[in-house]
């Protein structure tokens, strides 16, 4: 078997996602990632296409959230610019800028 064939057999799938939904319970967290349609019809809500669902313990999810936040904060520090989000997004999600 060539190196190329071996790589193709062992490589993991990669996805670009621009949407997610999350649910949690007493024992774990489930996140489904998806991608929005490329040309949605104006005025119509078109659901994202689900690509992958991840399930994990609440402890794992908390550690992952902490590491993700740290990495994003480091990126903002190194680039010298914040990652800007539209103000209406904060309102839609019910979060405050101070939560960052």
NORDAQUI-V672020 format. One record per residue. N is the residue number from 0. RES is the residue in one small letter. PSI is psi in degrees with one decimal (* if undefined). Layout:
# NORDAQUI-V672020
<<N & RES & PSI> <N & RES & PSI>>
This chain:
# NORDAQUI-V672020
<<0 & x & 133.5> <1 & x & 164.0> <2 & x & -38.2> <3 & x & -44.9> <4 & x & -41.5> <5 & x & -43.0> <6 & x & -43.7> <7 & x & -34.2> <8 & x & -28.0> <9 & x & -4.2> <10 & x & 148.1> <11 & x & 152.5> <12 & x & 149.6> <13 & x & 144.1> <14 & x & 146.1> <15 & x & 131.0> <16 & x & 148.2> <17 & x & 14.5> <18 & x & 156.8> <19 & x & 157.2> <20 & x & 149.1> <21 & x & 140.3> <22 & x & 150.0> <23 & x & 155.6> <24 & x & -170.2> <25 & x & -26.2> <26 & x & -4.9> <27 & x & -179.5> <28 & x & 140.5> <29 & x & 129.4> <30 & x & 126.5> <31 & x & 123.3> <32 & x & 144.7> <33 & x & -178.0> <34 & x & 136.5> <35 & x & 153.9> <36 & x & 147.4> <37 & x & -29.2> <38 & x & 73.5> <39 & x & 149.7> <40 & x & 134.5> <41 & x & 135.9> <42 & x & -4.7> <43 & x & 137.3> <44 & x & 118.7> <45 & x & 117.5> <46 & x & 153.4> <47 & x & 154.7> <48 & x & 121.4> <49 & x & 134.2> <50 & x & -40.0> <51 & x & 143.9> <52 & x & 130.9> <53 & x & 134.6> <54 & x & 137.8> <55 & x & 164.5> <56 & x & 159.2> <57 & x & -35.8> <58 & x & -43.9> <59 & x & -43.1> <60 & x & -40.1> <61 & x & -44.8> <62 & x & -43.7> <63 & x & -41.2> <64 & x & -40.7> <65 & x & -42.7> <66 & x & -40.5> <67 & x & -45.2> <68 & x & -45.3> <69 & x & -43.7> <70 & x & -40.0> <71 & x & -41.1> <72 & x & -41.6> <73 & x & -41.4> <74 & x & -45.2> <75 & x & -41.4> <76 & x & -46.8> <77 & x & -35.9> <78 & x & -19.2> <79 & x & 11.6> <80 & x & 141.1> <81 & x & 156.6> <82 & x & 107.2> <83 & x & 138.8> <84 & x & 147.2> <85 & x & 137.9> <86 & x & -36.0> <87 & x & -23.1> <88 & x & -42.0> <89 & x & -43.4> <90 & x & -47.2> <91 & x & -38.4> <92 & x & -9.6> <93 & x & 36.6> <94 & x & 160.7> <95 & x & 152.6> <96 & x & -32.4> <97 & x & -21.7> <98 & x & -20.8> <99 & x & *>>
